[in-house]
Amino acid sequence: MNNRVADNQMTKSLTKVALASGLLLGYLSSAQADSELDTVTIYGKANISLQSSDDGEGSFTELKSNASRIGFKGRLAIAEDIDVFYRAEFEVDMDGDEDNVFEHRNIYVGFHGWFGELYLGRNDSALKQSVGRTDIFNDLEGDIVGLFVGENRPSNSITYKSSSVANFRVWITYIAPEQNALGQKEETQSSYALVYGDSRFENGPVYLALSADVGVTSLMARVNGSLGRYDVARATGQVDVGGGFILGGIYHTQKNITTQQKMDGFNASLRYVHEAFVVRAQYQSATFDQEGTNAGLSLGFDYTLNERAKLYAFYSGFSIEQSDLATDYDPALAAIKQKYAGFGVEYYF
C-alpha cells in the first residue's frame, strides 16, 4: 500500500471519528438540556516517540504511539451520597502502523457511594492497578509487562473497591467465565489487592500494596509462548523520601497453572524530581525455575513544559535468556540482546 492510499484511509477514518464524536456530543448536549445529565468530559493523551529499536536482529528507526488514547467520561448523582459514572476509553494508533486506528481500553459503568466503588465492564484488574506509579516506564519499552505477567485489562469483569479505613482499601476483580470456541465453559478468574495510601502521595509519603491473581489469563510481552493462565503474587511499595527522590519496588512471583513453571522477579525504580526536570532509572529481573534470567535496565530524562505536556528521552536495554517458554532452556545459547533509545513528547488533554 503506497503512502497516498494509506493517508487517504487515515483521513477517512479520522473524518468518521470526528463525525461520530460530533453526533455523540450533539445528542448528549440535547439530552442534558432536557434532563439532569452531567457534562461529558473528553480527555486523552498523545504520546509519540521517535526511537531506534533493536529487537535482537539489527536496529531500525520507527515512530511509536505508546498507548496514546482518547476517552469519554461522566458522573451523575442518582441518590444521596450515591453517584453513577462511566468511562469509554480507546487506544489511538497515532503513528499509522496498524489497520485498526482504535482499540478498547477501560470501558465500564459504575457506582460510587458510602460502600466504595463498583465497576462493571472492561477494566484494569486489581493486581494491575495495585502497581500504581511504581512502573515509571509504563507504556514505553521499559514497561514491566515485558518481563512479568499480570498487566491485564479483562472484559466481562466486576471490580469492587472498598471505602478507605485507616488509609487501607480492598480491591477485588471477578472475571466472569465465558464459553470458548468449542462451547466449553472457561474457568472463573479473579484478582485481589490490599492497598495502603495512594500512589500520588496525597495521603502521605508511603504507598504499599499486596496483590494476587488467581488463574488469570496473561502473557509476558517479550517472551514467546508465555500466554496462559497464571497464579501471581506481588508486593509493591513506593516511598517519597524527600529531596525530590522517590523510591519504588515490586517483588513478583508467578506460576503457570498448566505447565507448573514458576518465575520469581523484582523491579526497582528511582525517580528524582527537580523543578521542571525529572530523572528516571528502573531495573527489572525475572528468573525461571527451569533456569534462565531475563533482565532489563531503563534510563530516562524528562523536561516538563507545563502541567499537561513534557518532552522526554529514554534508553532501555534487555538481556533475554528465556525467550520462548514453548522450548527447553538451553544455557549454551547466547542471550538475546534488545536495545531501544529515543525521544518523544507526551501531551494530556
C-alpha positions as CSV (number, residue, x, y, z in Angstrom):
1,M,0.0,0.0,0.0
2,N,1.5,3.4,-1.0
3,N,1.7,6.4,1.2
4,R,-1.1,8.2,-0.6
5,V,-3.6,5.4,-0.2
6,A,-2.6,5.0,3.5
7,D,-3.0,8.7,4.1
8,N,-6.4,8.6,2.4
9,Q,-7.6,5.8,4.6
10,M,-6.3,7.5,7.7
11,T,-8.1,10.7,6.6
12,K,-11.4,8.8,6.1
13,S,-11.0,7.1,9.5
14,L,-10.4,10.4,11.3
15,T,-13.3,12.0,9.4
16,K,-15.7,9.3,10.5
17,V,-14.4,9.6,14.1
18,A,-15.0,13.4,14.0
19,L,-18.5,13.0,12.6
20,A,-19.4,10.3,15.2
21,S,-17.9,12.4,18.0
22,G,-19.9,15.4,16.8
23,L,-23.1,13.4,16.7
24,L,-22.5,11.9,20.1
25,L,-21.8,15.3,21.7
26,G,-24.8,16.8,20.0
27,Y,-27.0,14.1,21.3
28,L,-25.6,14.4,24.8
29,S,-25.9,18.1,24.8
30,S,-29.5,17.8,23.8
31,A,-30.2,15.2,26.4
32,Q,-28.6,17.4,29.1
33,A,-30.8,20.3,28.2
34,D,-33.9,18.1,29.0
35,S,-32.6,16.2,32.0
36,E,-30.1,16.1,34.8
37,L,-27.3,14.5,32.8
38,D,-23.8,15.6,33.9
39,T,-21.4,17.2,31.5
40,V,-19.5,14.8,29.3
41,T,-15.7,15.1,29.7
42,I,-13.5,14.3,26.7
43,Y,-9.9,13.5,27.7
44,G,-6.9,11.8,26.4
45,K,-3.1,11.5,26.0
46,A,-0.9,11.8,22.9
47,N,2.4,10.1,23.4
48,I,4.7,9.9,20.4
49,S,8.4,8.9,20.3
50,L,10.9,8.7,17.6
51,Q,13.3,5.8,18.5
52,S,16.0,3.5,17.4
53,S,14.9,-0.1,18.0
54,D,16.9,-3.3,18.0
55,D,14.8,-6.4,18.8
56,G,17.9,-8.6,18.6
57,E,18.2,-8.7,14.8
58,G,19.5,-5.3,13.9
59,S,18.5,-1.8,14.6
60,F,15.8,0.3,12.7
61,T,14.1,3.7,13.3
62,E,10.4,3.9,14.0
63,L,7.7,6.1,15.4
64,K,5.8,4.7,18.4
65,S,2.4,5.7,19.6
66,N,3.0,4.4,23.2
67,A,-0.7,3.7,24.1
68,S,-1.9,7.2,23.1
69,R,-5.6,7.4,23.9
70,I,-8.9,9.2,23.9
71,G,-11.9,8.8,26.2
72,F,-15.3,10.0,27.3
73,K,-16.4,10.0,31.0
74,G,-19.1,11.4,33.1
75,R,-20.8,11.2,36.5
76,L,-24.3,11.8,37.8
77,A,-25.8,11.9,41.3
78,I,-28.7,9.4,41.5
79,A,-29.4,9.4,45.2
80,E,-28.0,11.0,48.4
81,D,-24.3,10.1,48.5
82,I,-24.6,7.8,45.5
83,D,-23.3,8.6,42.0
84,V,-23.3,6.6,38.8
85,F,-20.3,7.1,36.5
86,Y,-19.0,5.7,33.2
87,R,-15.8,5.7,31.1
88,A,-15.3,4.7,27.5
89,E,-11.6,4.9,26.6
90,F,-9.8,3.8,23.4
91,E,-6.2,3.5,22.4
92,V,-5.4,5.5,19.3
93,D,-2.8,4.4,16.8
94,M,-1.2,7.8,16.1
95,D,1.8,6.5,14.1
96,G,-0.4,4.9,11.4
97,D,1.2,1.4,11.7
98,E,-1.9,-0.5,12.5
99,D,-5.0,-1.2,10.4
100,N,-7.3,-0.5,13.4
101,V,-7.0,3.1,14.5
102,F,-8.8,2.3,17.7
103,E,-8.5,-0.4,20.3
104,H,-10.5,-0.9,23.5
105,R,-9.1,0.2,26.8
106,N,-11.2,0.7,30.0
107,I,-14.9,0.7,29.2
108,Y,-17.3,0.5,32.1
109,V,-20.2,1.9,34.1
110,G,-20.0,2.0,37.9
111,F,-21.4,3.3,41.2
112,H,-19.8,5.3,43.9
113,G,-21.1,5.8,47.4
114,W,-20.6,5.1,51.1
115,F,-19.9,1.5,50.2
116,G,-17.0,2.3,48.0
117,E,-16.9,1.9,44.2
118,L,-18.3,-0.8,41.9
119,Y,-17.1,-1.1,38.2
120,L,-18.9,-3.2,35.6
121,G,-17.3,-3.9,32.2
122,R,-13.7,-3.9,30.9
123,N,-11.2,-2.5,33.4
124,D,-7.7,-2.9,34.7
125,S,-7.5,-5.8,37.2
126,A,-6.9,-5.2,40.9
127,L,-3.4,-6.6,40.6
128,K,-2.5,-4.3,37.6
129,Q,-3.9,-1.2,39.4
130,S,-2.0,-2.0,42.6
131,V,1.3,-1.2,40.8
132,G,0.2,2.4,41.0
133,R,3.0,4.7,39.7
134,T,5.8,2.3,40.6
135,D,6.3,1.2,37.0
136,I,7.9,4.5,36.0
137,F,8.4,3.5,32.3
138,N,4.8,2.5,31.8
139,D,3.7,2.5,28.1
140,L,7.3,2.7,26.9
141,E,9.7,-0.2,26.1
142,G,10.7,-0.5,29.8
143,D,7.1,-1.3,30.9
144,I,7.1,-4.2,33.3
145,V,4.6,-6.1,31.1
146,G,7.7,-7.1,29.1
147,L,9.0,-9.5,31.7
148,F,6.1,-10.0,34.2
149,V,2.6,-11.4,33.6
150,G,-0.3,-9.7,35.3
151,E,-0.8,-6.5,33.4
152,N,-4.3,-7.3,32.4
153,R,-7.4,-5.4,31.4
154,P,-10.1,-8.1,31.4
155,S,-13.5,-7.8,29.8
156,N,-16.7,-9.2,31.4
157,S,-15.3,-8.1,34.8
158,I,-16.7,-6.7,38.0
159,T,-14.3,-4.7,40.3
160,Y,-15.1,-3.6,43.8
161,K,-13.1,-1.0,45.7
162,S,-13.9,-0.6,49.4
163,S,-14.0,2.8,51.1
164,S,-10.8,3.8,52.9
165,V,-10.4,2.6,56.5
166,A,-7.3,3.9,58.3
167,N,-5.9,4.5,54.9
168,F,-6.4,0.9,53.8
169,R,-8.6,-0.2,50.9
170,V,-9.5,-3.6,49.5
171,W,-9.9,-4.2,45.7
172,I,-11.5,-7.3,44.2
173,T,-11.8,-8.2,40.5
174,Y,-14.1,-11.0,39.4
175,I,-13.8,-12.1,35.7
176,A,-17.0,-13.9,34.6
177,P,-16.3,-17.2,32.7
178,E,-17.3,-17.4,29.1
179,Q,-17.7,-20.2,26.6
180,N,-14.7,-20.9,24.3
181,A,-15.0,-21.7,20.5
182,L,-15.8,-25.4,21.4
183,G,-18.7,-24.3,23.6
184,Q,-16.8,-25.2,26.8
185,K,-17.2,-23.1,29.8
186,E,-14.0,-21.3,30.9
187,E,-12.7,-21.3,34.4
188,T,-13.5,-18.4,36.8
189,Q,-10.7,-15.9,37.2
190,S,-10.1,-13.3,39.9
191,S,-7.7,-10.6,41.1
192,Y,-7.2,-9.1,44.6
193,A,-5.3,-6.2,46.2
194,L,-4.9,-4.8,49.7
195,V,-3.7,-1.2,49.3
196,Y,-2.3,1.3,51.8
197,G,-2.1,5.0,50.9
198,D,-2.2,6.3,47.4
199,S,0.4,6.3,44.6
200,R,0.3,10.1,44.2
201,F,1.1,10.6,47.9
202,E,-2.0,12.7,48.6
203,N,-2.5,10.9,52.0
204,G,1.2,10.5,53.0
205,P,4.6,9.7,51.6
206,V,4.2,5.9,51.6
207,Y,2.2,3.7,49.2
208,L,2.1,-0.1,49.8
209,A,0.1,-2.9,48.1
210,L,-0.2,-6.7,48.4
211,S,-1.9,-8.2,45.4
212,A,-2.7,-11.6,43.7
213,D,-4.2,-13.1,40.5
214,V,-5.9,-16.5,40.7
215,G,-5.9,-18.3,37.3
216,V,-5.9,-15.1,35.2
217,T,-5.0,-15.3,31.5
218,S,-1.9,-13.3,30.9
219,L,1.4,-13.0,29.0
220,M,4.9,-11.5,29.0
221,A,5.3,-9.2,26.0
222,R,9.0,-10.1,25.5
223,V,8.6,-13.9,25.9
224,N,7.2,-16.1,23.2
225,G,4.8,-18.9,24.3
226,S,4.0,-17.2,27.6
227,L,0.2,-16.8,27.0
228,G,-1.5,-18.9,29.6
229,R,-3.4,-18.9,32.9
230,Y,-1.3,-17.8,35.9
231,D,-1.4,-17.5,39.7
232,V,0.5,-14.4,40.6
233,A,1.5,-12.7,43.9
234,R,3.0,-9.2,44.2
235,A,4.3,-6.9,46.9
236,T,4.6,-3.3,45.8
237,G,6.0,-0.2,47.6
238,Q,6.8,3.4,46.8
239,V,8.2,6.0,49.1
240,D,8.7,9.7,48.8
241,V,12.0,10.0,50.8
242,G,12.2,13.8,50.4
243,G,14.6,16.0,48.5
244,G,12.9,15.1,45.2
245,F,13.7,11.4,45.4
246,I,11.0,8.7,45.1
247,L,11.9,5.0,45.5
248,G,9.8,2.1,44.3
249,G,10.0,-1.6,44.3
250,I,8.0,-4.7,43.3
251,Y,8.5,-8.3,44.3
252,H,6.7,-10.6,41.9
253,T,6.1,-14.4,41.7
254,Q,4.1,-16.3,39.1
255,K,3.2,-19.9,38.3
256,N,1.7,-21.2,35.0
257,I,-1.3,-23.3,36.0
258,T,-0.9,-25.7,33.1
259,T,2.9,-26.2,32.9
260,Q,3.5,-25.5,36.6
261,Q,6.5,-23.4,35.5
262,K,7.4,-20.8,38.1
263,M,9.2,-17.5,38.0
264,D,10.5,-15.0,40.6
265,G,11.3,-11.4,39.9
266,F,11.7,-7.9,41.1
267,N,11.5,-4.4,39.9
268,A,13.4,-1.4,41.4
269,S,12.9,2.2,40.4
270,L,14.3,5.6,41.3
271,R,12.8,9.0,40.3
272,Y,14.4,12.3,41.0
273,V,12.3,15.5,40.5
274,H,13.8,19.0,40.5
275,E,11.6,21.8,39.3
276,A,10.9,21.0,35.6
277,F,13.4,18.2,35.3
278,V,12.9,14.5,36.1
279,V,15.5,11.7,36.0
280,R,14.3,8.1,36.0
281,A,16.0,4.8,36.4
282,Q,14.5,1.3,36.6
283,Y,15.9,-2.3,36.7
284,Q,13.8,-5.4,36.3
285,S,14.7,-9.1,36.7
286,A,12.8,-12.3,36.1
287,T,14.4,-15.8,36.9
288,F,12.6,-19.0,35.9
289,D,12.8,-22.3,37.9
290,Q,14.0,-24.2,34.8
291,E,16.9,-21.7,34.7
292,G,17.3,-18.6,32.6
293,T,17.0,-15.0,33.8
294,N,15.5,-12.1,31.8
295,A,16.6,-8.6,32.8
296,G,16.1,-5.0,31.7
297,L,17.5,-1.6,32.5
298,S,15.8,1.7,31.6
299,L,17.0,5.2,32.0
300,G,15.1,8.4,31.2
301,F,15.1,12.2,31.4
302,D,12.0,14.4,31.3
303,Y,11.6,18.1,30.8
304,T,8.2,19.4,31.9
305,L,6.8,22.1,29.6
306,N,3.6,22.8,31.6
307,E,1.1,20.8,33.7
308,R,-0.1,19.0,30.6
309,A,3.0,18.4,28.4
310,K,6.5,17.2,28.6
311,L,9.5,16.2,26.5
312,Y,11.4,13.1,27.3
313,A,14.3,10.9,26.3
314,F,14.9,7.3,27.2
315,Y,17.1,4.2,26.8
316,S,16.0,0.6,27.6
317,G,18.2,-2.5,27.2
318,F,17.2,-6.1,27.8
319,S,19.0,-9.4,28.1
320,I,16.6,-12.2,27.3
321,E,17.9,-15.7,28.3
322,Q,14.5,-17.4,28.4
323,S,12.9,-16.1,25.1
324,D,10.4,-18.9,24.4
325,L,8.6,-20.9,27.0
326,A,7.5,-23.5,24.4
327,T,11.1,-24.7,24.1
328,D,13.5,-26.0,26.7
329,Y,16.0,-23.5,28.0
330,D,19.5,-24.0,26.5
331,P,22.3,-22.4,28.6
332,A,24.7,-22.8,25.7
333,L,22.8,-20.3,23.6
334,A,23.7,-16.6,23.9
335,A,21.1,-14.3,25.4
336,I,19.1,-12.2,23.0
337,K,20.1,-8.5,23.4
338,Q,17.5,-5.8,22.8
339,K,18.1,-2.1,22.8
340,Y,15.8,0.9,22.4
341,A,16.7,4.6,22.5
342,G,14.5,7.6,21.6
343,F,12.9,10.9,22.5
344,G,9.3,12.0,22.4
345,V,6.5,14.3,23.6
346,E,3.6,13.5,25.9
347,Y,0.6,15.7,26.0
348,Y,-2.5,15.3,28.2
349,F,-5.8,16.9,27.1
